[in-house]
Amino acid sequence: MKRGYLILIRNSTILLLVIFFNFSSTTAAFYPLDWDDLMFQMEKGMSWQEARMETVVQVFDPFIKNADAEIPTRPIELPARSYKQLIHWEDGKILVVETQDEQGGLLHFYYENEADLLSISLNDNRSFLTADILPRQLRFRSRYEKKRSSALQEFGIVSKEVAYHIRDDNHVFIRIGNLESGHYALLNPKTYELSSMHNKIWQEDGSSLDLTIVFKEYETYRWQTYAKVTEYYLDNRLFKRMTVSKIRTLSRLPLKKLKKQAFNLRRKHTATLQNDYAL
């Protein structure tokens, strides 16, 4: 009798411990991270230091209408507006983006080397804003919290509020930013990878368009995941798709060559400069 009672007590204790640890694990899994915790988790997943990326960008007309004055269900591609990009990146220091037409002609050149910045359109028929050519995922993919913060702020996400976000399809994400403002980013809660970024574009009549960037088809290269496809939407209508065609990590960027190219372009063309001093 006494032995049976001891066995019952032991089994009950084990059951209580199992329930306690399961409850603790569940609580930890759903308890929101704060900003510092999230930055720490993201930093652990960063392995690239320098990389060279090539992309192909397709452009679509999101608001073109058919003969019945209706917007078609499938987006209409504008092949003449497509372009390519050659991207040189060193974490926390350098970002150079060469935007080219299909024949390799240079349309826009972006050079960022710490405080030195040059952004210039080189074709009178096609001008690009800096916001149009920035590779958002590389801006956010950094070991440095300051760089990730800057990448969010460039897209209008100022708040560092972190919370769980349940989408209409019941998928759960980590959200950075303020939902009510419309400026926020959604991250995969398991991998801490960017899933989407959200912003609003205000028009002259006071109305707004929802701008959404979706990062998808993640692949792994040299222990680092990256989004192979990035899609841009206005009011849920596709207007741009960027596909990574080639990527490789480097031991060293061709900085001398890139610096010389930026210097020559600066001398020959009227440039948009934020720091007016020699590179």
C-alpha positions as CSV (number, residue, x, y, z in Angstrom):
1,M,0.0,0.0,0.0
2,K,2.7,2.4,1.0
3,R,4.7,1.5,-2.1
4,G,1.7,2.2,-4.3
5,Y,1.1,5.5,-2.7
6,L,4.8,6.5,-3.3
7,I,4.5,5.5,-7.0
8,L,1.3,7.6,-7.3
9,I,3.1,10.6,-5.7
10,R,6.1,10.2,-8.0
11,N,3.9,10.0,-11.1
12,S,1.9,13.0,-10.1
13,T,5.1,15.0,-9.6
14,I,6.4,14.0,-13.0
15,L,3.0,15.0,-14.6
16,L,3.1,18.4,-12.9
17,L,6.7,19.0,-14.0
18,V,5.8,18.1,-17.6
19,I,2.8,20.5,-17.5
20,F,4.9,23.2,-16.0
21,F,7.7,23.0,-18.6
22,N,5.2,22.8,-21.4
23,F,3.5,25.9,-20.1
24,S,6.8,27.7,-19.7
25,S,7.9,26.8,-23.2
26,T,4.6,28.0,-24.7
27,T,4.7,31.2,-22.7
28,A,8.3,31.9,-23.9
29,A,7.3,31.1,-27.5
30,F,4.5,33.7,-27.5
31,Y,5.8,36.3,-25.2
32,P,6.8,39.3,-27.3
33,L,10.5,40.1,-27.7
34,D,11.7,43.6,-27.0
35,W,13.8,45.6,-29.5
36,D,17.2,44.6,-28.0
37,D,16.2,40.9,-27.9
38,L,15.1,40.9,-31.5
39,M,18.3,42.6,-32.7
40,F,20.3,40.0,-30.8
41,Q,18.5,37.2,-32.4
42,M,18.8,38.7,-35.9
43,E,22.5,39.3,-35.4
44,K,23.1,35.6,-34.8
45,G,21.8,34.8,-38.2
46,M,24.2,37.1,-40.1
47,S,27.2,35.5,-41.7
48,W,28.0,37.6,-44.8
49,Q,30.5,40.4,-44.6
50,E,31.0,41.3,-48.2
51,A,28.9,40.3,-51.2
52,R,28.3,40.9,-54.9
53,M,24.7,40.5,-56.1
54,E,23.2,40.7,-59.6
55,T,19.5,41.2,-60.0
56,V,16.9,41.4,-62.8
57,V,14.0,43.8,-62.3
58,Q,10.7,43.5,-64.1
59,V,8.3,46.5,-64.1
60,F,4.5,46.3,-64.4
61,D,1.7,48.8,-64.8
62,P,-0.5,48.3,-61.7
63,F,-3.4,50.5,-62.9
64,I,-3.7,49.9,-66.6
65,K,-7.3,49.0,-67.7
66,N,-8.6,46.8,-70.4
67,A,-11.2,47.5,-73.1
68,D,-13.9,47.1,-70.5
69,A,-12.3,49.8,-68.3
70,E,-11.4,47.1,-65.7
71,I,-8.0,46.3,-64.1
72,P,-7.0,42.9,-65.3
73,T,-6.4,40.1,-62.8
74,R,-2.8,39.5,-64.1
75,P,-0.4,42.5,-64.1
76,I,0.7,43.8,-67.4
77,E,4.5,43.7,-67.8
78,L,6.3,46.7,-69.4
79,P,9.4,45.0,-70.9
80,A,10.8,48.3,-72.1
81,R,11.0,49.5,-68.5
82,S,12.9,46.5,-67.1
83,Y,16.5,46.9,-65.9
84,K,19.4,45.1,-64.2
85,Q,21.4,45.9,-61.1
86,L,24.9,45.0,-60.0
87,I,25.2,45.5,-56.2
88,H,28.5,45.7,-54.2
89,W,28.0,45.5,-50.4
90,E,30.2,45.5,-47.3
91,D,28.3,45.2,-44.1
92,G,28.1,48.5,-42.2
93,K,30.3,50.4,-44.6
94,I,29.8,50.2,-48.4
95,L,26.9,50.0,-50.8
96,V,27.3,50.5,-54.5
97,V,24.4,49.9,-56.9
98,E,24.9,50.0,-60.7
99,T,21.5,50.2,-62.4
100,Q,21.7,49.2,-66.0
101,D,19.5,48.7,-69.0
102,E,19.2,45.4,-70.8
103,Q,22.2,46.2,-73.0
104,G,24.4,47.0,-70.0
105,G,24.2,50.8,-70.3
106,L,24.4,52.6,-67.0
107,L,21.2,54.3,-66.0
108,H,21.9,55.2,-62.4
109,F,24.9,55.0,-60.1
110,Y,24.6,54.9,-56.3
111,Y,27.8,55.1,-54.2
112,E,27.8,55.0,-50.4
113,N,31.1,54.6,-48.5
114,E,30.3,55.4,-44.8
115,A,29.7,59.2,-44.9
116,D,30.4,59.7,-48.6
117,L,27.3,59.5,-50.8
118,L,26.6,59.9,-54.5
119,S,23.3,59.2,-56.2
120,I,23.0,60.1,-59.9
121,S,20.8,59.3,-62.9
122,L,22.7,59.1,-66.1
123,N,20.0,58.8,-68.7
124,D,17.8,61.8,-69.6
125,N,14.9,59.5,-70.6
126,R,15.0,57.4,-67.4
127,S,15.5,58.9,-64.0
128,F,15.5,57.0,-60.7
129,L,15.0,58.2,-57.2
130,T,17.4,56.7,-54.6
131,A,14.4,55.0,-53.0
132,D,13.8,53.2,-56.3
133,I,17.1,51.5,-56.5
134,L,18.0,50.6,-52.9
135,P,18.2,46.8,-52.2
136,R,15.9,46.8,-49.1
137,Q,16.9,43.3,-47.9
138,L,20.6,44.1,-48.0
139,R,20.0,47.4,-46.1
140,F,18.3,45.4,-43.4
141,R,20.8,42.5,-43.5
142,S,23.5,43.7,-41.1
143,R,25.2,42.8,-37.9
144,Y,24.8,46.4,-36.8
145,E,21.7,47.5,-35.0
146,K,22.3,51.1,-36.2
147,K,22.2,50.0,-39.9
148,R,19.0,47.9,-39.4
149,S,17.4,50.9,-37.7
150,S,18.4,53.2,-40.6
151,A,17.0,50.7,-43.1
152,L,13.6,50.8,-41.4
153,Q,13.7,54.6,-41.1
154,E,14.5,55.0,-44.8
155,F,11.2,53.2,-45.5
156,G,9.3,55.3,-43.0
157,I,9.3,52.9,-40.1
158,V,10.4,55.0,-37.1
159,S,8.8,53.2,-34.2
160,K,10.7,50.4,-32.6
161,E,7.6,48.9,-31.1
162,V,7.8,45.0,-31.3
163,A,4.7,42.9,-31.1
164,Y,3.2,39.7,-32.5
165,H,1.0,40.2,-35.5
166,I,-1.8,37.8,-36.7
167,R,-2.6,38.3,-40.4
168,D,-6.0,37.8,-41.9
169,D,-5.0,34.4,-43.1
170,N,-4.1,33.5,-39.4
171,H,-0.3,33.4,-40.1
172,V,1.7,34.8,-37.1
173,F,4.6,37.3,-37.5
174,I,6.7,39.5,-35.4
175,R,5.9,43.1,-36.2
176,I,8.3,46.1,-36.0
177,G,6.6,49.5,-36.1
178,N,3.1,50.9,-35.4
179,L,0.2,49.1,-37.1
180,E,-2.2,52.1,-36.9
181,S,0.3,54.4,-38.7
182,G,0.6,51.9,-41.6
183,H,4.4,51.9,-41.3
184,Y,5.7,48.5,-40.1
185,A,7.6,45.4,-41.1
186,L,6.7,41.8,-40.6
187,L,9.3,39.1,-39.7
188,N,9.2,35.3,-39.7
189,P,9.0,34.5,-35.9
190,K,11.2,31.4,-36.4
191,T,13.9,32.7,-38.6
192,Y,13.7,36.4,-38.0
193,E,13.8,37.0,-41.8
194,L,11.9,39.9,-43.4
195,S,8.6,38.8,-44.7
196,S,7.2,42.2,-45.8
197,M,7.5,45.9,-45.3
198,H,4.5,48.3,-45.3
199,N,4.1,52.0,-45.9
200,K,1.6,54.6,-47.2
201,I,2.1,57.0,-50.1
202,W,0.0,60.1,-49.7
203,Q,-1.4,61.8,-52.8
204,E,-2.3,65.5,-53.4
205,D,-6.0,64.9,-52.9
206,G,-5.4,63.6,-49.4
207,S,-5.9,59.9,-50.3
208,S,-3.2,57.3,-49.8
209,L,-1.9,54.2,-51.5
210,D,-0.6,51.2,-49.6
211,L,3.0,50.3,-50.5
212,T,4.0,46.8,-49.7
213,I,7.3,45.0,-50.3
214,V,7.2,41.2,-50.0
215,F,10.3,39.1,-49.6
216,K,9.9,35.5,-50.7
217,E,11.5,32.3,-52.0
218,Y,14.3,32.3,-49.4
219,E,17.4,30.4,-50.3
220,T,20.7,29.7,-48.5
221,Y,24.1,30.7,-49.7
222,R,27.2,30.2,-47.6
223,W,25.3,29.8,-44.3
224,Q,23.2,32.9,-45.0
225,T,19.6,33.0,-46.1
226,Y,18.4,35.7,-48.6
227,A,15.2,36.4,-50.5
228,K,15.6,35.4,-54.1
229,V,12.5,37.3,-55.1
230,T,11.3,40.8,-53.9
231,E,7.9,42.1,-55.1
232,Y,6.5,45.6,-54.8
233,Y,2.8,46.3,-54.6
234,L,0.6,49.4,-54.7
235,D,-2.8,48.7,-53.2
236,N,-2.2,45.0,-53.6
237,R,-1.3,45.4,-57.3
238,L,2.1,44.2,-58.4
239,F,4.3,46.9,-60.0
240,K,7.9,45.6,-59.6
241,R,9.6,42.3,-59.2
242,M,13.3,42.0,-58.4
243,T,14.9,38.5,-58.8
244,V,18.4,37.7,-57.7
245,S,20.2,36.1,-60.7
246,K,23.6,35.7,-59.2
247,I,25.3,36.1,-55.8
248,R,28.7,35.5,-54.3
249,T,30.6,36.5,-51.2
250,L,33.9,38.2,-51.5
251,S,37.0,38.5,-49.4
252,R,37.4,42.1,-50.7
253,L,35.4,44.6,-52.7
254,P,37.0,46.3,-55.7
255,L,36.8,49.5,-53.7
256,K,39.5,51.4,-55.6
257,K,37.8,50.9,-58.9
258,L,34.4,51.8,-57.5
259,K,35.7,54.9,-55.8
260,K,37.4,56.1,-59.1
261,Q,34.1,55.5,-61.0
262,A,32.2,57.5,-58.5
263,F,34.8,60.3,-58.6
264,N,34.7,60.5,-62.4
265,L,30.9,60.5,-62.6
266,R,30.8,63.2,-60.0
267,R,33.0,65.4,-62.1
268,K,31.2,64.9,-65.4
269,H,27.5,65.1,-64.3
270,T,25.3,67.1,-62.1
271,A,24.8,64.9,-59.0
272,T,22.6,64.7,-56.0
273,L,25.0,65.0,-53.1
274,Q,24.4,64.9,-49.4
275,N,28.0,65.5,-48.5
276,D,29.9,67.9,-50.7
277,Y,33.5,66.9,-50.4
278,A,35.9,64.7,-52.2
279,L,35.4,60.9,-52.1
